[in-house]
Amino acid sequence: MRNDPRSHGLWSASAPPPPPTTSLSGELLVDVAVVGAGFTGCSAALHLAEGGVDVAVLEAEEIGFGGSGRNVGLVNAGMWVMPDDLPGELGEVHGERLLRLLGEAPRAVFDIVERHGIDCEAERQGTLHCAVGEKGLAELRERERQWRARGAPVRLLGAAETEAKVGTAAYAGALLDERAGTIQPLAYARGLARAAIGAGAALFTSSPVVSAADEGGMWILRTPNGTVRARRVVVATDAYAAGVWPEIRCEQVHLPYFNMATPPLGDNLRRSILPERQGAWDTKEILSSFRFDQAGRLVFGSVGALRGGGQAVHRDWGRRALARLFPQLAGIDFEYQWYGKIGMTGNSLPRFHRLAREVVAFSGYNGRGIAPGTVFGRCLADLLLGRIGEDDLPLPVTPVEAAPRRALREAYYEVGAQIAHLAGARF
């Protein structure tokens, strides 16, 4: 992806090729223009095209270039925020509506994968949120209580069962969420794009929107070599927003996150770590995540940017942390390394915006892009198809508000992660 092995790493090396695309040239007239070809944009385009709408997607780089192609690949239900806190943040109606939608979102992802035959290494074995110490266990116990009160199939595991499922005695327990799973995220983004094109959507890569003008009831979106005229616009750029709608970027604080992948492990090693193939992450403030890919590589990640001095710091920390979790992996190096940006909002919840006349956007996934991005794209399609109104959306319409001290906080996260990882693997 754009000749940088640290942008998409393993996912770029192992994903099936993307569908053939070109950059936009000339002029195109459509009902809806979608800006961004990640999970949200491709899902919106797929559902719009299936609903009979003439839709075009404009992607500045390549399919899945932003957060969609760089993440861990955990298909999780809900958000980081505790379930009971959502009604307080969003109001009772939107809070419970969002919980229902996101609780069912992993199933929506896997249903699309099955329906469209997307080759993305889908695993539906659940995820494990692993407790670090008694504080982490208390957090998971409360999270279990709140989800189970809503009928969710989650279960708190004790230390012994956690050790059996994870392969380490480092954790005091874990919350097993049977709704969840893992995918190869870039492969899924490319598969969504292929499905959207198959349904009739037009998709153009290397086509950044350089200007947008509202003229005579139509939006005129210009790229370096072409123009799209559209009645309505979906902005699906999230943390990688730039150019015409910079306010989406300004309301988010970027948290860097990296992943590193071992070479394929032998059968004995594979059986000793995550034998049921759940994806996992822990309760630490500077968290770690780990899961297997289909070839048996262990993908291990944490907060931090692989640039400058951070590249060596995080790589060395990764070796130490992995060996401390799984001593049988001592001495094993990483075959791939890559990183990206998570867009964090002030309340750790996504936002719905009406940016201008007939211009709508969801943004702020806070590290939960796969399942929410998929169902939010479907929601946008339903809104534009007239199947639902704004009052039926899972989020209220809110104004864009710039994050305070954004640049300072982003520098703090990047430097703070380096300092924490320089200090060593702490469990």
C-alpha positions in Angstrom: 0.0 0.0 0.0 1.8 3.1 -1.3 5.1 1.3 -0.9 5.4 1.7 2.8 5.6 -1.7 4.6 4.8 0.0 7.9 1.4 1.2 6.7 -0.5 -2.1 6.3 2.2 -4.7 6.9 0.8 -8.3 7.1 -2.6 -7.3 5.9 -1.3 -5.9 2.6 0.9 -9.0 2.1 -1.8 -11.6 2.8 -5.1 -10.0 1.5 -6.6 -11.1 -1.8 -6.1 -8.4 -4.5 -8.5 -5.5 -4.6 -11.1 -5.2 -7.3 -9.8 -3.3 -10.4 -10.3 0.4 -10.1 -9.2 3.6 -11.8 -9.0 7.2 -10.9 -11.9 9.4 -11.8 -11.7 11.3 -15.1 -14.3 13.3 -16.8 -17.7 14.1 -15.3 -20.1 11.8 -13.6 -23.7 12.3 -12.4 -25.0 10.2 -9.5 -27.6 10.3 -6.8 -25.1 9.8 -4.0 -21.3 10.4 -3.7 -19.5 8.6 -1.0 -16.1 10.0 0.1 -13.8 7.3 1.5 -13.5 3.6 0.7 -13.2 2.1 4.1 -15.7 0.0 6.1 -18.3 2.8 6.4 -18.0 4.1 2.8 -18.0 0.6 1.2 -20.9 -0.6 3.3 -22.9 2.5 2.5 -22.2 2.1 -1.2 -23.1 -1.6 -1.1 -26.4 -1.0 0.6 -27.3 2.0 -1.5 -26.5 0.1 -4.7 -28.6 -2.8 -3.5 -31.4 -0.4 -2.9 -31.3 0.8 -6.5 -29.4 4.1 -5.9 -26.8 5.4 -8.4 -23.7 5.8 -6.2 -20.1 6.6 -6.7 -17.2 6.2 -4.2 -14.3 8.6 -4.3 -11.2 7.3 -2.4 -8.1 9.5 -2.1 -5.7 6.6 -1.9 -6.6 2.9 -2.1 -9.5 0.8 -0.8 -9.0 0.3 3.0 -6.0 2.7 3.1 -7.0 4.4 6.4 -7.9 2.7 9.7 -9.9 0.0 7.9 -6.8 -1.7 6.5 -4.4 -1.1 9.5 -6.2 -2.4 12.6 -6.1 -5.6 14.7 -9.1 -7.2 13.0 -11.2 -7.7 16.1 -15.0 -7.8 15.3 -16.3 -6.6 18.6 -19.8 -5.7 19.9 -20.4 -2.4 21.6 -17.9 0.3 22.3 -15.3 0.9 25.0 -17.8 2.8 27.1 -19.7 0.7 29.6 -23.2 -0.2 28.4 -25.0 1.5 31.2 -23.2 4.7 30.5 -24.5 5.1 27.0 -28.0 6.3 27.9 -26.5 8.9 30.2 -24.3 10.2 27.3 -26.8 9.9 24.5 -30.2 9.9 26.2 -32.3 6.9 26.9 -33.7 6.4 23.4 -30.4 6.8 21.4 -28.3 5.1 24.1 -30.3 1.9 24.1 -30.8 2.0 20.3 -27.0 2.2 19.8 -26.4 -0.7 22.3 -28.9 -2.9 20.4 -27.4 -2.0 17.0 -23.8 -2.5 18.1 -24.6 -5.6 20.0 -25.8 -7.2 16.8 -23.1 -5.6 14.6 -20.7 -8.5 14.5 -23.4 -10.8 13.2 -24.1 -8.2 10.4 -20.4 -8.3 9.5 -20.3 -12.1 9.3 -23.6 -12.2 7.4 -22.2 -9.9 4.8 -19.0 -12.0 4.6 -21.1 -15.2 4.0 -23.6 -13.6 1.7 -20.9 -12.1 -0.6 -18.4 -14.9 -0.3 -15.7 -12.5 1.1 -12.3 -14.2 1.6 -11.2 -12.5 4.8 -10.2 -15.2 7.2 -13.4 -14.8 9.3 -13.3 -16.6 12.7 -16.5 -16.6 14.8 -15.0 -17.9 18.0 -15.6 -14.8 20.1 -13.2 -12.5 21.8 -11.5 -12.4 25.2 -11.1 -9.2 27.2 -8.4 -10.2 29.6 -8.2 -8.8 33.2 -4.9 -7.5 34.5 -5.1 -7.8 38.3 -8.1 -7.4 40.6 -8.9 -3.9 39.2 -9.2 -5.3 35.7 -11.3 -8.2 36.9 -13.7 -5.9 38.8 -14.1 -3.9 35.5 -14.9 -7.0 33.6 -17.3 -8.3 36.2 -19.3 -5.1 36.0 -19.2 -5.1 32.2 -20.5 -8.7 32.2 -23.3 -7.7 34.5 -24.4 -4.8 32.3 -24.3 -6.8 29.1 -26.1 -9.9 30.6 -28.9 -7.6 31.8 -29.4 -6.9 28.1 -29.4 -10.6 27.2 -25.9 -10.6 25.6 -24.0 -14.0 25.4 -21.0 -12.9 27.5 -19.4 -14.9 30.3 -16.7 -14.0 32.9 -14.1 -16.7 33.1 -11.9 -17.4 36.1 -8.2 -17.4 36.1 -7.9 -21.2 35.4 -10.3 -21.1 32.4 -8.7 -18.0 31.1 -5.3 -19.6 31.2 -6.7 -22.6 29.3 -8.2 -20.4 26.6 -5.3 -17.8 26.3 -2.3 -19.9 27.1 -0.8 -17.8 29.9 -1.3 -17.4 33.6 -0.8 -13.6 33.3 -4.5 -12.7 33.7 -6.9 -12.8 36.6 -9.8 -13.7 34.3 -11.4 -12.8 31.0 -14.7 -11.8 29.5 -15.7 -14.1 26.7 -18.0 -12.4 24.2 -19.5 -15.0 21.9 -21.0 -12.4 19.5 -17.5 -11.4 18.4 -14.6 -12.8 16.3 -11.8 -11.8 14.0 -11.2 -11.0 10.3 -8.4 -10.0 8.1 -9.5 -6.3 8.0 -8.0 -5.2 4.7 -9.3 -8.3 3.0 -12.8 -7.5 4.4 -12.6 -3.8 3.2 -11.6 -5.0 -0.3 -14.4 -7.6 -0.2 -16.9 -5.0 0.7 -15.7 -2.8 -2.2 -15.9 -5.7 -4.6 -19.5 -6.5 -3.4 -20.5 -2.8 -3.8 -19.1 -2.7 -7.4 -20.9 -6.0 -8.1 -24.2 -4.4 -6.9 -23.7 -1.5 -9.3 -21.6 1.1 -7.4 -18.8 3.0 -9.2 -15.6 3.2 -7.2 -12.6 5.4 -8.0 -9.2 5.3 -6.2 -6.4 7.8 -6.3 -9.2 10.4 -6.5 -9.1 12.8 -3.6 -11.8 15.4 -3.4 -10.1 18.8 -3.7 -13.2 21.0 -3.6 -16.9 20.7 -3.0 -19.5 23.3 -4.0 -23.3 23.4 -3.4 -24.7 24.7 -6.7 -28.3 24.6 -7.8 -29.3 21.8 -5.6 -26.4 19.6 -6.6 -23.0 19.0 -5.0 -20.0 19.4 -7.3 -17.1 17.3 -6.0 -13.9 17.9 -7.9 -10.9 15.6 -8.0 -7.6 16.3 -9.8 -8.9 14.8 -13.1 -12.7 14.7 -12.8 -15.9 15.9 -11.3 -18.9 14.1 -9.7 -22.2 15.8 -9.5 -24.4 14.4 -6.8 -27.6 15.2 -5.0 -26.3 13.9 -1.7 -22.9 13.2 -0.1 -21.7 10.7 2.5 -18.4 11.6 4.2 -16.8 8.4 5.4 -13.2 9.5 6.0 -13.2 9.3 9.9 -9.7 9.6 11.4 -8.0 10.0 8.0 -10.2 13.0 7.1 -8.4 15.7 5.2 -9.1 18.4 2.7 -12.7 19.5 2.2 -14.2 18.5 5.5 -11.3 19.0 8.0 -13.7 19.5 10.9 -14.1 15.7 11.2 -10.3 15.4 11.8 -10.4 18.4 14.3 -12.9 16.8 16.6 -10.8 13.7 17.1 -7.5 13.1 19.0 -5.3 10.6 17.2 -4.1 7.7 19.2 -1.4 5.7 17.4 -1.6 2.0 17.4 0.9 -0.6 16.0 0.8 -4.3 15.2 3.6 -6.8 14.8 3.3 -10.3 13.4 5.5 -13.3 14.1 6.4 -15.8 11.3 3.9 -18.7 11.1 4.3 -20.8 14.2 4.6 -24.5 14.3 1.7 -26.7 15.3 2.8 -27.2 18.9 3.2 -23.5 19.5 -0.1 -22.7 17.9 -1.9 -25.2 20.1 -0.4 -23.6 23.2 -1.7 -20.1 22.5 -5.4 -19.2 21.9 -6.2 -22.7 20.9 -9.8 -21.8 20.1 -8.7 -18.8 18.0 -10.4 -16.0 19.8 -9.0 -12.5 19.5 -7.8 -11.0 22.7 -6.9 -7.7 24.4 -6.3 -6.6 28.0 -7.6 -4.1 30.5 -4.4 -2.0 30.8 -4.6 1.7 30.1 -1.8 1.2 27.5 -3.4 -2.0 26.3 -2.0 -5.0 24.4 -3.9 -7.1 21.8 -3.2 -10.4 20.2 -4.7 -12.8 17.8 -3.7 -15.4 15.1 -4.0 -15.0 11.4 -5.0 -17.9 9.2 -1.4 -18.9 8.5 -0.6 -19.2 12.2 1.2 -15.8 12.7 0.6 -14.3 16.1 -0.4 -10.6 15.6 0.6 -8.6 18.7 -0.2 -4.9 19.1 -0.3 -1.9 21.5 -0.4 1.9 21.6 2.4 3.6 19.8 3.8 4.8 16.5 6.5 3.0 14.5 8.4 6.0 13.5 11.5 7.7 14.7 12.8 6.3 17.9 9.4 4.7 18.6 10.1 2.0 16.0 13.0 0.4 18.0 11.4 1.0 21.4 8.1 -0.7 20.5 9.7 -3.6 18.6 12.0 -4.3 21.6 9.1 -4.0 24.0 7.0 -6.3 21.8 9.7 -9.0 22.0 9.9 -8.8 25.8 6.2 -8.6 26.4 5.4 -11.5 24.1 8.1 -13.7 25.8 6.7 -12.8 29.2 3.2 -13.7 28.2 4.2 -16.8 26.3 7.7 -18.0 27.4 7.7 -20.6 24.6 8.0 -17.7 22.1 11.2 -16.3 23.6 13.6 -15.5 20.8 11.0 -15.3 18.1 11.2 -12.1 16.1 8.5 -10.2 14.1 8.1 -10.7 10.4 5.8 -7.7 9.8 5.3 -4.4 11.6 2.7 -1.7 10.8 0.7 1.1 12.5 -2.1 3.5 12.1 -4.3 6.1 13.9 -7.4 5.7 16.1 -9.7 8.7 16.2 -10.8 9.3 19.8 -13.7 11.6 20.6 -14.2 13.4 23.9 -16.7 10.8 25.3 -15.2 7.8 23.4 -18.4 7.5 21.4 -19.0 8.0 17.6 -20.9 11.0 16.3 -23.5 11.6 13.6 -23.1 15.0 11.7 -25.0 16.8 9.1 -22.0 18.8 7.7 -24.0 20.8 5.2 -27.2 20.5 3.1 -27.5 16.8 2.1 -24.0 16.0 3.5 -23.9 13.4 6.3 -21.3 11.6 8.2 -20.6 9.2 11.0 -17.2 9.5 12.7 -15.2 8.8 15.8 -15.0 5.0 16.0 -12.6 5.1 19.0 -10.9 1.8 18.0 -14.1 0.0 17.1 -14.3 0.4 13.4 -15.1 -2.9 11.8 -18.6 -3.8 13.2 -19.8 -0.2 13.8 -18.4 1.0 10.5 -20.3 -1.7 8.7 -23.7 -1.1 10.4 -23.3 2.7 10.3 -22.7 2.5 6.6 -26.0 0.5 6.3 -27.8 3.1 8.5 -26.6 5.9 6.2 -27.9 4.0 3.2 -31.3 3.4 4.9 -31.5 7.1 5.7 -30.8 8.2 2.1 -33.1 5.5 0.8 -35.9 6.9 2.9 -36.3 3.8 5.0 -35.6 5.6 8.2 -35.5 9.2 9.3 -32.9 11.1 11.3 -35.0 10.5 14.4 -34.5 6.7 13.8 -30.7 6.8 13.7 -28.6 5.3 16.5 -27.0 8.6 17.3 -28.5 12.1 17.6 -27.5 14.8 15.2 -24.7 16.8 16.9 -22.5 19.8 15.8 -18.8 19.3 15.2 -16.8 20.4 18.1 -13.0 20.7 17.9 -11.1 18.6 20.5 -9.3 20.9 23.0 -5.5 20.8 23.0 -5.5 18.2 20.3 -1.9 18.5 19.1 -0.6 18.4 22.6 -2.6 15.4 23.6 -1.5 13.5 20.4 2.1 14.2 21.2 1.6 13.1 24.8 0.0 9.7 23.6 2.9 9.0 21.2 5.7 10.0 23.7 3.9 8.4 26.6 3.6 5.1 24.9 7.3 5.1 24.1 8.2 5.9 27.8 5.9 3.1 29.0 7.2 0.6 26.6 10.8 1.6 27.2 10.3 0.8 30.9 9.5 -2.8 30.0 6.7 -5.4 29.8 4.4 -4.8 32.8 1.7 -7.2 33.8 
